[in-house]
Amino acid sequence: MKVLLVEDEELAADWLRKILDEVEPTAVLAGITDSIESTVEWLQANPPPDLILMDIELADGQSFEIFNRVQVRSPVVFTTSYDEYAIRAFKVNSIDYLLKPVKRDELRASLEKLRHLAQTLQSVVEPPTVPIEQLIRQLSQPVPKEYRERFLLKSGNRYISLETGEIAYFYFENRLTFLRTWKDERYMVDYNLDELEEMLHPKTFFRANRQYILHIKSVKNIHSYFNHKLKLILQPDTEDEVLVSRERATAFKNWMGR
């Protein structure tokens, strides 16, 4: 397997080379590039590698620009320090999306996914050959994600099964996570808000800030606030102000108007 590594951070590049050698000893590093320009030049001058490990945030911009400048005929595993590009990544040649620092098991799983899908598409004719366009189309289809439908909550000496449709919002208070139902009942949750954000369907729930994840029907009123923030009035009522930052305001408006 020939691999192109696209990474502008020297330490990150060294780490990826190290774990790649550990999880896939037969892999050959075909090249290393550190920018959009150098990657485009490399792809124009060399045969397509079997895989590209590509950082999203490069010194001269986001690596998605590479796909606008040159035809990328290889499967891509994106690496990034941020989790906000996943949907965009799967619109190009991505077979996986790994957050930094990349873990050995995650890289191994990505390579196994590539190998499995390549084998699925292989011809019975020897030597096996797979048209790369066909492989890319297959690999580029994201696996539908399953979201949490209910939670098992402890209340005193008993347990309650609560469907997500019964939950108005989740919030963080005094280092603990709670949820509030439409009936204004409060229960403690065994997950933090970051974990809950991954479990909940994004069409129904929105991470407003560090303290709140909201059900779309819990938003009673929206008010403009200082410095382009938004102030929300929720139902049931909250004791503290619920603000959406200027950076999140546009995403919130798009979510509410979807």
trRosetta pair geometry for C-beta under 8 A, 3 or more apart (Angstrom, degrees):
i j d omega theta_ij theta_ji phi_ij phi_ji
1 24 6.4 -41 54 168 136 135
1 26 6.5 89 19 105 87 91
1 27 4.7 -36 77 -111 103 74
1 28 7.0 169 85 22 47 72
1 50 4.6 -115 -152 76 73 150
1 51 6.3 12 178 8 113 114
1 111 7.8 86 144 -147 177 112
2 27 7.7 148 -96 -164 17 67
2 28 5.1 -29 -105 72 65 100
2 30 4.2 56 180 -53 102 122
2 49 4.4 -126 112 -144 95 85
2 50 5.0 119 49 4 67 95
2 51 7.7 165 88 30 47 70
3 20 6.6 -134 74 -165 167 146
3 27 5.3 14 -9 -176 125 115
3 28 7.0 161 19 77 77 45
3 29 5.7 -42 71 -109 93 51
3 30 6.1 170 63 8 33 90
3 49 5.8 110 -120 168 14 138
3 50 6.8 -50 -70 61 57 88
3 51 5.0 -20 -111 74 82 95
3 52 7.3 152 -163 -98 64 27
3 53 6.2 25 -180 -6 113 102
4 30 5.4 -48 -72 68 70 108
4 31 5.2 -4 -125 61 84 91
4 32 7.7 171 -167 -85 60 31
4 33 7.1 5 178 8 104 103
4 39 7.8 110 155 -139 130 90
4 42 6.8 144 -144 128 133 138
4 43 7.8 40 -138 -78 174 83
4 49 4.4 180 -19 6 95 152
4 51 7.5 -167 29 98 68 49
4 52 4.7 -18 66 -113 102 80
4 53 7.3 -170 90 30 51 65
4 74 7.2 106 23 77 118 165
5 13 6.1 110 144 -142 132 90
5 16 6.0 149 -138 105 127 134
5 17 6.9 -35 -71 -70 168 83
5 20 8.0 -114 -80 -22 122 160
5 29 6.3 -19 -8 -146 116 105
5 31 7.3 -159 34 98 69 49
5 32 4.7 -15 72 -110 103 77
5 33 7.5 167 90 27 54 59
5 52 7.9 175 -81 -160 22 58
5 53 5.1 -9 -115 65 66 108
6 32 7.8 169 -83 -159 30 51
6 33 5.2 -14 -113 69 74 93
6 34 7.5 169 -163 -89 56 24
6 39 5.2 28 -117 -99 123 131
6 52 6.4 21 -5 180 113 102
6 53 6.8 -176 29 93 70 55
6 54 4.2 13 55 -121 124 70
6 55 5.9 -138 110 24 79 75
6 58 7.3 -53 161 -83 101 127
6 63 6.2 104 131 -124 141 142
6 66 7.9 -49 -140 -53 162 162
7 12 5.3 -142 -174 102 129 106
7 13 4.2 168 92 -80 130 87
7 16 6.4 167 -38 19 161 145
7 32 7.1 -49 43 -159 88 96
7 34 6.5 -34 90 -110 40 70
7 53 7.3 -12 -40 115 110 99
7 54 8.0 -162 -57 -143 68 29
7 55 4.7 102 -108 -19 64 125
7 79 7.3 -6 -94 68 107 131
8 34 4.1 103 -105 -171 67 87
8 35 6.4 73 -89 -67 118 62
8 55 6.5 -120 12 71 78 148
8 58 5.0 122 -22 -145 133 70
8 59 4.8 -175 -164 -25 158 95
9 12 3.9 59 83 16 112 114
9 13 6.5 174 85 -15 55 84
9 55 7.4 136 14 -100 95 166
10 13 5.7 -55 -146 36 30 112
10 14 6.3 30 156 -19 65 105
11 14 5.7 -53 -148 36 31 111
11 15 6.4 32 153 -20 64 106
12 15 5.7 -54 -148 36 32 113
12 16 6.4 30 155 -17 65 105
12 55 7.0 71 123 -83 145 135
12 79 7.6 163 175 126 124 138
12 100 6.5 -32 -126 -131 122 137
12 101 7.7 -146 -118 -120 84 77
13 16 5.9 -55 -147 37 30 108
13 17 6.4 32 154 -19 64 106
13 32 6.2 71 -159 -153 132 131
13 34 7.8 -49 -64 -93 143 98
14 17 5.7 -54 -149 36 31 112
14 18 6.3 33 153 -23 64 107
15 18 5.6 -55 -150 33 31 113
15 19 6.4 13 161 -6 67 106
15 101 6.7 -68 151 -156 160 106
15 102 7.2 146 123 48 114 94
16 19 6.3 -59 -140 44 30 97
16 20 5.8 35 159 -24 65 111
16 53 5.9 164 -177 136 141 153
16 79 7.2 -106 -91 -35 133 170
16 102 6.4 50 -96 47 85 140
16 107 7.8 161 -141 -103 75 148
17 20 5.8 -57 -143 37 24 113
17 21 6.4 26 158 -20 61 108
17 29 6.5 -1 -124 -79 97 148
18 21 6.1 -61 -157 34 26 109
18 22 6.6 20 150 -17 63 109
19 22 5.3 -53 -147 37 40 114
19 23 6.0 19 162 -5 74 108
19 102 6.8 -162 62 103 153 104
19 103 8.0 -177 -149 164 159 22
19 104 4.9 -141 -152 -97 117 77
19 107 5.7 113 128 37 120 155
20 23 6.5 -64 -136 47 26 92
20 24 5.8 -39 -176 48 65 102
20 27 5.6 -87 163 79 102 150
20 29 7.5 100 102 -74 146 100
20 53 7.4 -104 -80 -32 134 157
20 107 6.8 -104 -85 165 63 146
21 24 7.5 -75 -114 68 14 61
21 25 6.3 46 -177 -111 58 55
21 27 7.2 -125 -93 60 44 105
22 25 7.5 4 -140 -68 12 78
22 104 6.3 -48 93 -131 130 121
23 104 5.7 168 -59 -166 120 84
23 107 5.5 151 41 101 160 106
23 108 4.3 -131 -155 -82 134 89
23 111 6.5 152 129 22 116 146
24 27 4.1 57 116 -25 113 118
24 108 7.8 174 -42 -111 86 66
24 111 5.5 -145 -64 -148 131 166
29 32 6.8 5 171 -49 119 91
30 46 6.9 140 158 163 121 149
30 49 4.8 -159 30 -100 151 120
31 42 5.4 173 127 -157 156 137
31 46 6.8 -173 -19 -6 146 170
31 49 7.7 -136 28 -59 95 135
33 38 4.2 180 -155 113 104 105
33 39 4.3 154 109 -77 152 68
33 41 7.9 161 -121 56 135 88
33 42 5.1 -125 -61 -8 134 145
34 38 6.1 28 44 51 60 146
34 58 7.0 150 162 -150 49 105
34 59 6.9 27 146 5 91 118
35 38 4.7 87 53 14 89 100
35 39 6.6 -153 87 -7 44 90
35 58 5.4 139 -127 164 44 128
35 59 5.6 -52 -100 51 96 99
35 60 4.8 51 -158 14 107 118
36 39 6.0 -65 -150 38 25 110
36 40 6.3 25 157 -19 65 108
36 58 5.8 157 -38 81 75 146
36 60 5.0 -110 21 86 103 112
36 61 5.5 -4 -29 57 141 103
36 63 6.5 -172 -91 -116 82 53
36 65 5.2 -6 -133 82 141 118
36 66 5.6 -149 -143 -68 79 81
36 69 7.4 101 170 14 103 147
37 40 6.0 -57 -150 35 27 109
37 41 6.4 24 155 -16 63 108
37 60 6.3 15 -8 61 98 164
38 41 5.6 -54 -147 39 34 113
38 42 6.2 36 153 -23 66 105
39 42 5.6 -52 -146 34 32 111
39 43 6.3 27 157 -15 65 107
39 54 7.8 70 -135 -124 151 108
39 63 7.2 23 39 -140 168 99
39 66 5.3 -41 104 -114 129 133
40 43 6.0 -59 -147 39 28 107
40 44 6.3 26 156 -18 64 110
40 66 5.9 -157 -68 -136 83 80
40 69 4.9 -33 -116 108 135 133
40 70 4.9 159 -141 -16 82 131
41 44 5.9 -60 -148 38 29 110
41 45 6.2 10 160 -8 65 117
42 45 6.1 -73 -146 45 26 101
42 46 5.8 -17 172 14 68 121
43 46 6.7 -71 -121 52 22 86
43 48 7.5 29 -148 -101 86 65
43 66 7.6 106 1 -177 149 112
43 70 5.0 129 93 127 131 151
43 72 6.6 -56 -145 -102 153 70
44 70 5.9 -111 -61 -123 89 138
46 49 7.6 20 123 -46 122 83
48 72 7.9 117 -126 -172 110 49
48 73 4.2 -82 -92 80 152 105
48 74 4.6 179 -178 -54 102 97
48 132 6.5 42 98 -122 157 170
49 52 6.1 119 66 -67 120 73
49 74 5.3 28 67 -112 68 158
50 74 6.8 114 142 -143 8 111
50 75 7.7 -12 157 38 52 98
51 74 6.3 176 -106 170 15 114
51 75 5.7 -30 -114 77 70 93
51 76 7.6 142 -167 -100 63 28
51 77 6.7 13 -178 0 110 102
51 111 7.6 -29 -91 -111 170 80
51 114 6.3 -2 -92 -142 124 168
52 72 7.2 -65 7 -164 155 120
52 74 5.0 108 -19 101 102 127
52 75 7.2 -178 25 93 77 44
52 76 4.7 -25 70 -109 103 77
52 77 7.3 -179 89 29 53 63
52 93 7.8 62 42 93 119 129
53 76 7.9 154 -91 -160 18 63
53 77 5.4 -18 -110 69 65 100
53 79 6.3 24 178 -13 88 119
54 63 5.2 177 168 145 114 161
54 66 7.7 -116 -150 34 142 153
54 76 5.3 -20 14 -161 126 111
54 77 7.2 150 24 76 74 47
54 78 5.5 -40 77 -108 89 60
54 79 6.9 167 82 21 35 78
55 58 6.1 124 94 -71 105 77
55 63 6.4 136 89 -30 54 139
55 78 7.6 94 -128 -164 15 66
55 79 5.2 -43 -94 76 61 92
55 80 6.5 126 -158 -84 62 61
56 62 5.7 -10 170 -151 79 86
56 63 5.4 -120 -135 26 36 104
56 64 7.3 20 -148 -30 87 85
56 78 5.6 41 -57 -169 98 114
56 79 7.4 -155 -10 79 79 41
56 80 4.2 0 20 -88 118 121
56 82 7.4 -92 70 49 137 99
56 85 5.4 133 -145 67 163 169
56 89 7.3 -75 -89 -85 125 110
57 62 6.4 -33 -98 -103 49 68
57 63 7.8 -75 -29 -13 14 90
57 80 6.4 100 -2 -135 92 93
57 81 7.0 -46 26 27 134 98
57 82 7.3 81 -31 10 127 115
58 61 6.2 -1 68 64 93 44
58 62 7.1 138 24 -120 83 15
58 63 5.5 96 -15 -63 118 85
61 65 5.3 24 114 -1 132 145
62 65 6.1 119 79 -14 68 93
62 85 7.8 -177 -152 -116 129 143
63 66 5.3 -12 -177 -2 70 118
63 78 7.7 177 69 -126 132 99
64 67 5.9 -47 -172 26 53 111
64 68 7.4 51 137 -16 69 101
64 85 8.0 -147 -46 -161 123 125
64 88 6.4 -40 -92 152 146 120
64 92 6.7 -168 -132 -32 81 145
65 68 5.4 -54 -160 33 49 115
65 69 6.5 34 149 -15 74 110
66 69 6.0 -71 -152 41 33 104
66 70 6.4 -40 176 41 71 97
66 72 6.6 64 126 -59 104 127
67 70 7.6 -82 -121 62 23 59
67 72 5.5 -61 -106 4 78 124
67 92 5.0 -106 -85 -128 163 133
67 93 7.5 179 -104 -2 125 97
72 76 6.9 10 153 -48 141 124
72 92 7.2 34 60 176 137 113
72 93 5.5 -124 109 -4 117 144
73 132 5.0 62 170 117 93 147
73 133 7.5 -49 -142 -66 89 68
73 136 7.4 -107 -159 -46 45 142
74 93 6.7 96 88 145 46 155
74 132 7.1 -49 -89 -162 41 133
74 136 8.0 127 130 -84 8 112
75 93 5.7 -156 -129 159 35 104
75 94 7.9 75 -171 -150 71 15
75 95 4.8 15 -174 -21 117 125
75 114 5.8 160 99 -123 158 113
75 135 6.6 -80 -53 133 110 111
75 136 6.3 -163 -80 -100 70 71
75 139 5.1 -18 -119 101 117 169
76 89 8.0 -134 104 -170 116 92
76 92 6.8 -5 42 113 141 107
76 93 4.5 94 6 91 104 97
76 94 5.2 -56 82 -93 96 53
76 95 6.9 153 64 9 43 77
77 94 7.2 95 -109 -149 28 74
77 95 6.1 -46 -77 62 74 88
77 96 4.7 -2 -127 63 91 98
77 97 7.6 -158 -164 -70 61 27
77 98 6.4 23 168 -1 104 112
77 107 7.7 99 148 -130 159 72
77 110 4.9 64 -116 175 140 146
77 114 7.9 -77 -52 -50 112 127
78 85 7.2 -115 149 105 153 121
78 89 4.7 -96 7 -139 156 134
78 94 5.5 -28 -12 -118 108 120
78 96 7.3 -159 33 98 67 54
78 97 5.0 -2 63 -117 106 68
78 98 7.0 173 90 27 54 67
79 98 5.1 -23 -105 74 73 96
79 99 7.7 132 -156 -121 62 8
79 100 5.9 77 171 -60 98 92
79 102 5.6 -51 -127 -60 123 124
80 83 7.7 163 95 -72 113 35
80 85 6.0 64 19 39 176 129
80 97 7.5 -23 23 -170 109 85
80 98 7.8 139 24 81 63 51
80 99 6.5 -46 76 -116 67 53
80 100 6.5 -125 109 -7 18 98
81 99 7.0 72 -135 -163 25 76
81 100 4.8 -43 -83 49 67 117
82 85 6.4 79 95 -5 103 99
82 99 7.9 -150 60 -125 12 93
83 86 6.5 -1 -178 -33 66 111
83 99 6.1 -19 -77 -89 90 124
85 88 5.1 -64 -166 52 72 111
85 89 5.4 82 133 -37 90 101
85 97 7.5 -167 91 -149 84 128
86 89 5.6 -56 -148 30 28 115
86 90 6.7 18 160 -13 64 106
86 97 5.0 126 -121 128 80 170
87 90 6.2 -62 -154 37 30 104
87 91 7.1 36 148 -28 62 103
88 91 5.7 -52 -159 22 39 117
88 92 7.7 20 153 -5 64 98
89 92 6.6 -70 -167 39 38 96
89 94 4.3 58 154 -48 88 164
89 97 5.0 116 90 -94 158 119
90 94 5.1 -90 -91 67 45 121
90 97 7.3 -66 -51 -40 88 127
90 140 6.4 132 -174 -171 66 67
90 142 4.4 7 -158 -55 156 114
91 94 8.0 37 35 18 37 111
91 140 7.7 41 -161 -174 12 113
92 140 7.2 -128 112 -128 25 119
93 136 5.1 -52 -130 -145 95 110
93 139 7.2 32 -177 90 66 116
93 140 6.1 -75 -131 -83 34 109
94 97 6.1 28 180 -62 138 89
94 139 7.7 -149 106 135 32 98
94 140 6.6 89 53 -122 57 70
95 110 6.7 119 104 -163 102 88
95 113 6.0 166 158 112 115 119
95 114 5.7 89 120 -81 166 86
95 117 7.4 -149 -138 30 129 151
95 139 4.1 -44 -93 -179 100 117
95 140 7.5 -70 -77 -72 59 43
96 109 7.7 143 -122 104 153 88
96 110 4.1 -115 36 -121 164 107
96 113 6.3 121 -55 58 121 149
98 102 4.9 47 140 -116 133 99
98 103 7.9 -146 -164 29 117 69
98 106 5.2 128 -128 139 116 129
98 107 6.8 24 -104 -75 166 68
98 110 6.6 -66 -50 -50 123 143
99 102 7.5 162 84 -86 35 58
102 106 6.1 -130 -167 77 74 121
102 107 5.6 67 159 -54 118 108
103 106 4.5 87 62 6 89 106
103 107 7.1 -164 88 -5 45 85
104 107 6.0 -61 -150 39 30 106
104 108 6.1 30 154 -20 67 110
105 108 5.5 -53 -145 38 31 115
105 109 6.3 34 154 -22 64 105
106 109 5.7 -52 -149 34 31 112
106 110 6.6 33 151 -20 63 103
107 110 5.6 -51 -150 33 35 113
107 111 6.5 31 154 -15 66 104
108 111 5.9 -57 -150 38 31 108
108 112 6.2 32 152 -20 65 108
109 112 5.5 -54 -145 38 32 113
109 113 6.3 39 152 -24 64 103
110 113 5.6 -51 -151 31 31 114
110 114 6.6 32 151 -17 63 103
111 114 5.6 -50 -150 36 35 113
111 115 6.3 35 151 -18 66 106
112 115 5.6 -53 -144 39 33 111
112 116 6.1 34 156 -21 66 107
113 116 5.9 -54 -144 36 27 110
113 117 6.4 19 161 -11 63 109
113 139 8.0 109 138 -134 101 97
114 117 6.2 -63 -147 41 26 103
114 118 6.1 26 157 -20 64 111
114 139 7.1 22 -112 -116 69 135
115 118 5.8 -57 -146 37 28 112
115 119 6.4 28 156 -19 63 107
116 119 5.9 -57 -151 35 29 110
116 120 6.5 33 151 -24 63 105
117 120 5.4 -47 -148 29 36 117
117 121 6.6 20 158 -7 65 108
117 135 6.9 115 127 -152 106 83
117 138 5.7 169 -176 121 119 122
117 139 5.6 125 118 -83 161 87
118 121 6.2 -68 -152 44 30 100
118 122 6.6 52 149 -53 65 94
118 130 5.9 -150 -155 13 77 161
118 135 6.2 16 -103 -128 73 126
119 122 5.5 -31 -149 -5 36 121
120 138 7.6 -169 86 172 121 155
121 130 4.8 78 110 -134 109 126
121 134 6.0 163 -166 123 139 114
121 135 5.8 -171 67 -90 161 76
121 138 6.1 -155 -63 2 135 163
122 128 4.1 -2 -164 -169 114 134
122 129 7.8 116 -145 48 72 18
122 130 5.7 -72 -94 -62 53 107
123 128 5.6 171 55 -141 71 71
123 129 6.1 -4 23 53 121 64
123 130 7.1 -177 -11 -79 82 60
124 128 7.8 -11 -107 -102 8 93
125 128 7.0 136 77 -101 57 49
125 129 7.5 -30 82 24 104 89
130 134 6.4 -122 176 74 84 112
130 135 5.1 78 136 -56 123 115
131 134 4.4 77 76 6 98 108
131 135 7.0 -175 91 -9 50 85
132 135 5.4 -54 -148 38 39 114
132 136 6.1 41 155 -23 70 104
133 136 5.8 -53 -147 35 30 111
133 137 6.5 32 154 -20 63 104
134 137 5.9 -52 -150 33 31 111
134 138 6.5 27 154 -15 63 107
135 138 5.8 -61 -152 38 31 109
135 139 6.0 20 157 -13 69 113
136 139 5.8 -60 -138 43 29 104
136 140 5.8 30 163 -27 66 113
137 140 6.0 -58 -141 32 23 111
137 141 7.5 30 157 -32 55 98
138 141 6.6 -56 -170 12 32 109
142 145 7.9 -29 149 -31 112 90
147 164 7.9 -25 135 -16 105 170
147 199 6.4 109 -158 165 69 48
147 200 6.1 53 -167 -162 117 17
147 201 4.2 127 111 -63 175 78
148 151 6.9 36 166 -64 129 81
148 164 6.1 122 108 -62 86 131
148 199 4.0 23 -16 166 125 105
148 200 6.1 -42 44 -80 106 52
149 163 6.4 -34 157 -142 72 81
149 164 6.0 -114 -161 2 29 110
150 161 5.6 22 164 180 133 89
150 162 6.1 162 -160 83 82 38
150 163 4.7 -47 -97 -100 92 51
150 164 6.5 -119 -81 -24 37 73
151 161 7.5 169 84 -151 39 49
151 162 5.2 -18 60 62 87 93
151 164 7.3 95 -15 -74 93 71
151 167 7.8 56 14 -57 126 139
151 179 7.5 123 53 6 159 158
151 189 6.8 -38 -172 -124 153 102
152 159 5.6 4 -179 180 94 119
152 160 7.4 159 -157 79 49 40
152 161 5.5 -21 -101 -98 70 71
152 162 7.9 164 -90 18 22 73
153 159 6.8 150 77 -160 38 66
153 160 4.9 -25 65 63 94 92
153 161 7.8 165 19 -87 76 21
153 162 5.7 9 4 4 123 119
153 179 7.8 -106 -93 42 145 121
153 187 4.4 22 -180 168 149 145
153 188 7.4 147 -157 66 102 53
153 189 7.0 -55 -109 -95 104 63
154 158 7.6 158 -154 90 58 35
154 159 5.6 -39 -99 -102 58 72
154 160 7.8 165 -96 17 10 78
154 187 8.0 148 61 -165 44 105
154 188 7.5 -28 61 65 87 98
155 158 5.7 -23 70 73 84 82
155 159 7.3 135 21 -116 76 21
155 160 5.3 30 1 -12 124 118
155 187 6.3 -65 -78 -117 99 106
160 187 7.1 -116 60 -106 130 152
162 166 5.4 -114 -172 70 90 130
162 167 6.7 91 143 -58 120 98
162 179 7.7 168 105 93 152 145
162 181 7.0 -111 -153 -88 134 120
162 187 7.2 173 -13 33 156 158
163 166 5.1 97 66 -2 77 102
163 167 7.9 -145 103 -12 48 89
164 167 5.5 -55 -158 24 47 117
164 200 6.7 159 -146 -126 139 90
164 201 7.7 116 126 13 157 99
164 204 7.2 84 137 115 122 149
164 205 7.8 -83 -178 -43 121 126
166 181 5.3 -14 151 -140 90 106
166 182 6.3 -109 -166 10 57 100
167 170 7.0 12 170 -52 129 80
167 179 5.1 -43 -141 -179 115 128
167 180 7.4 107 -159 73 69 39
167 181 6.0 -66 -105 -103 45 61
167 182 7.9 -146 -116 -26 4 76
167 215 6.1 155 101 -49 71 129
168 179 7.9 142 48 176 65 81
168 180 5.2 -43 55 96 110 87
168 181 6.2 107 -4 -177 93 16
168 182 5.3 133 -57 -75 104 57
168 214 7.8 -30 153 -150 62 66
168 215 5.4 -112 -155 30 31 123
168 217 7.7 -94 -128 86 72 84
168 218 4.2 114 -174 -99 84 122
168 234 7.0 117 156 171 117 112
168 235 6.8 -117 -150 103 138 55
168 236 6.1 132 63 12 171 77
169 179 7.1 -176 98 -149 37 66
169 180 5.8 5 57 47 76 98
169 212 5.8 -11 178 -161 127 96
169 213 6.3 165 -162 84 74 52
169 214 4.7 -20 -109 -111 109 56
169 215 6.0 -122 -68 7 61 80
169 218 5.1 173 -44 143 102 175
169 234 6.2 -24 -16 -164 148 149
170 177 6.4 5 -179 -177 106 100
170 178 7.1 168 -156 90 61 42
170 179 4.8 -36 -99 -97 72 80
170 189 6.5 -28 -136 10 114 156
170 193 6.4 162 117 -109 121 85
170 196 5.5 -78 83 150 173 166
170 205 8.0 29 10 -154 108 132
170 212 7.1 147 82 -154 57 47
170 213 4.4 7 52 52 104 103
171 177 7.4 169 89 -151 32 60
171 178 5.8 -19 63 64 78 87
171 179 7.7 139 16 -100 67 33
171 180 7.2 11 10 -8 111 106
171 211 5.5 18 -156 159 85 81
171 212 5.1 -11 -102 -98 87 70
171 213 7.7 -157 -69 26 47 64
171 238 7.5 138 -75 -128 162 123
172 175 7.8 10 -180 -112 93 13
172 176 7.3 166 -154 83 59 34
172 177 5.5 -30 -100 -98 70 70
172 178 7.9 160 -94 20 22 73
172 192 7.4 31 -100 -155 120 75
172 193 5.6 -71 -48 -32 118 123
172 210 6.9 -64 44 140 140 71
172 211 4.9 -122 48 -136 92 59
172 212 7.8 -121 13 -54 79 41
173 176 6.2 -30 73 64 65 81
173 178 6.1 -19 29 10 111 118
173 211 7.5 65 -64 -155 67 105
176 188 6.0 -44 170 -136 122 109
177 188 7.0 101 81 -163 57 66
177 189 4.6 -63 110 65 105 99
177 190 7.8 -98 62 7 116 4
177 191 6.3 -73 79 82 159 51
177 192 5.7 -174 -48 -117 139 38
177 193 6.3 -178 -115 -49 123 71
177 196 7.3 175 -174 -27 147 135
178 186 5.5 -1 -180 -169 128 97
178 187 6.6 154 -157 80 76 36
178 188 5.6 -50 -100 -101 74 49
178 189 6.4 157 -117 4 18 90
179 186 7.3 166 82 -147 44 52
179 187 5.6 -13 56 61 90 87
179 189 5.5 75 -20 -44 100 123
180 184 6.6 -9 -175 -137 105 39
180 185 7.0 158 -154 74 57 41
180 186 5.4 -20 -100 -95 77 73
180 236 5.8 -108 151 47 132 117
181 184 6.9 -66 73 6 73 14
181 185 4.4 6 33 48 117 92
181 186 7.9 -139 9 -64 79 31
181 187 7.7 48 -29 1 101 105
182 235 8.0 30 -137 128 72 89
182 236 7.3 152 -149 -31 32 93
184 236 4.3 113 -95 -90 89 159
189 196 7.1 38 137 -77 150 129
191 195 4.2 -121 -171 89 108 127
191 196 5.1 133 111 -56 125 84
191 199 7.2 6 158 -1 171 144
192 195 5.2 95 56 12 70 102
192 196 7.1 -134 102 -5 35 93
193 196 5.4 -54 -142 40 36 113
193 197 6.2 47 156 -31 67 100
193 207 6.9 113 164 -127 111 107
193 210 7.2 139 67 -174 155 46
193 211 7.7 -157 -59 -147 160 13
193 213 5.8 171 -149 -29 98 114
194 197 5.8 -48 -151 25 28 115
194 198 7.3 24 152 -13 58 102
195 198 6.0 -59 -162 34 36 109
195 199 6.6 28 148 -17 68 112
196 199 5.5 -63 -147 39 38 111
196 200 5.9 23 163 -17 75 114
196 213 5.8 -151 112 15 125 164
197 200 6.5 -60 -135 36 24 103
197 205 7.7 -151 -124 118 54 118
197 207 5.0 4 -110 -62 124 127
197 213 6.2 -151 -82 -103 77 135
200 204 6.8 -115 170 77 96 99
200 205 3.9 -20 144 46 136 147
200 213 6.7 129 34 164 159 138
201 204 4.6 54 80 20 103 107
201 205 6.4 110 65 17 56 92
202 205 6.8 -76 -114 65 29 68
202 206 7.3 71 -159 -89 65 62
202 255 7.7 -104 165 -122 83 115
203 216 7.7 -40 147 -34 54 141
203 255 8.0 -178 -137 -152 38 86
203 258 6.8 -123 -139 102 83 149
204 215 6.2 -22 162 -140 86 73
204 216 5.8 -110 -156 -4 43 107
205 213 5.4 26 177 165 113 102
205 214 6.6 162 -151 80 64 38
205 215 5.9 -37 -95 -92 75 49
205 216 7.4 -113 -76 -31 28 76
206 213 6.9 175 83 -157 33 63
206 214 5.3 -20 58 57 85 92
206 216 6.9 83 -8 -80 109 74
206 251 7.9 164 -154 129 117 97
206 252 6.3 109 164 -119 148 76
206 255 5.0 99 -91 147 137 165
207 212 7.6 145 -157 96 47 54
207 213 5.2 -28 -97 -103 60 84
207 248 7.9 -104 99 -142 78 143
208 211 7.9 -42 78 66 98 70
208 212 4.5 -13 49 87 116 107
208 213 7.1 -179 7 -100 79 27
208 214 5.4 51 -32 -9 118 116
208 232 6.7 -73 -143 7 150 151
208 242 6.1 21 123 176 155 104
208 243 7.7 148 153 89 109 30
208 244 5.1 -88 -164 -89 86 87
208 248 7.1 132 -163 129 40 147
208 252 6.8 58 -120 -105 73 129
209 212 5.8 42 45 36 83 88
209 242 7.3 -175 18 -164 122 69
209 243 6.2 52 -51 78 150 67
209 244 6.5 -145 -50 -106 97 44
209 245 6.5 118 -104 -22 97 93
209 248 7.2 -163 -80 37 65 159
211 240 7.8 -42 134 87 160 136
211 242 7.7 -134 84 -119 113 77
212 242 5.5 10 -6 -136 165 112
214 218 5.1 -137 -165 64 92 124
214 219 6.2 65 161 -54 143 92
214 232 7.5 -71 -84 152 160 162
214 234 6.8 -130 -125 -111 117 124
214 242 7.8 94 -69 178 127 147
215 218 4.5 97 62 -15 85 108
216 219 6.6 -46 -171 12 41 109
216 255 7.2 -141 -105 149 107 98
216 256 6.9 162 -149 -111 97 61
218 234 4.9 7 154 -155 98 97
218 235 5.8 -158 -157 59 59 62
218 236 8.0 -42 -146 19 100 47
219 222 6.5 17 175 -58 117 95
219 232 5.8 -71 -131 -155 91 116
219 233 7.8 92 -165 70 54 54
219 234 6.4 -45 -100 -105 40 69
219 256 6.7 -70 74 -111 160 119
220 232 7.9 114 41 176 69 76
220 233 4.7 -69 70 106 105 93
220 234 6.1 140 3 -139 98 14
220 235 4.6 93 -57 -23 121 104
221 232 7.2 154 83 -159 56 47
221 233 3.9 18 48 41 97 120
222 230 5.7 -19 -166 -172 96 118
222 231 7.5 142 -162 75 46 50
222 232 6.0 -15 -106 -105 66 69
222 233 7.8 -130 -60 22 30 78
222 256 7.4 -11 -51 -109 152 173
223 230 7.0 140 71 -165 44 64
223 231 4.4 -25 66 64 100 100
223 232 7.7 -167 24 -73 76 25
223 233 7.4 62 -10 -19 107 99
224 228 8.0 -45 -158 -130 90 35
224 230 6.8 -51 -111 -111 35 62
224 231 7.6 5 90 18 13 90
225 228 7.9 1 73 102 68 11
225 229 4.1 -48 81 85 114 90
225 230 5.8 153 12 -122 108 9
225 231 4.2 114 -64 -29 126 97
225 243 6.3 -104 81 -131 170 103
226 229 6.2 6 70 32 54 107
227 246 6.0 -85 136 -52 84 127
228 246 4.1 62 92 -117 106 107
228 249 6.3 -121 150 3 87 162
229 243 5.2 4 166 -174 132 109
229 244 6.2 161 -169 77 77 54
229 245 5.9 -47 -114 -131 97 28
229 246 5.6 -72 -72 -54 62 69
229 249 6.7 -158 -136 -69 34 122
230 243 6.8 148 77 -160 50 58
230 244 4.1 -2 55 50 103 109
230 249 5.2 137 -17 -121 111 99
230 252 6.4 -138 40 86 151 150
231 241 6.4 -51 -141 -167 102 107
231 242 7.2 115 -162 76 56 59
231 243 5.7 -29 -99 -102 63 74
231 244 7.9 -145 -64 18 21 77
232 242 4.4 -53 63 95 102 111
232 243 7.3 -177 11 -90 85 23
232 244 6.5 73 -29 -22 113 101
233 237 7.8 -28 -170 -117 81 74
233 242 7.8 165 -78 45 20 110
234 237 6.8 138 80 -122 74 26
234 238 5.4 50 50 -19 119 108
234 242 5.9 48 -21 14 117 155
238 241 7.8 147 96 -89 119 8
238 242 5.8 81 47 -36 157 111
244 248 5.1 -118 -177 93 89 109
244 249 5.4 124 120 -91 111 65
244 252 4.9 -14 -162 -31 157 164
245 248 4.8 78 56 18 84 100
245 249 6.8 -119 97 -35 41 82
246 249 5.6 -32 -146 -5 31 122
248 251 5.4 -64 -162 48 58 112
248 252 5.6 62 142 -29 84 106
249 252 5.6 -58 -148 35 29 113
249 253 6.4 28 156 -19 66 104
250 253 5.8 -53 -148 34 32 109
250 254 6.4 31 153 -17 64 106
251 254 5.7 -55 -149 38 31 112
251 255 6.3 35 151 -22 65 106
252 255 5.6 -54 -149 34 32 114
252 256 6.4 27 155 -16 66 106
253 256 5.8 -55 -146 39 31 108
253 257 6.1 10 161 -2 66 115
254 257 6.1 -70 -142 50 26 98
254 258 6.4 53 154 -59 63 90
255 258 5.8 -29 -152 -13 30 117
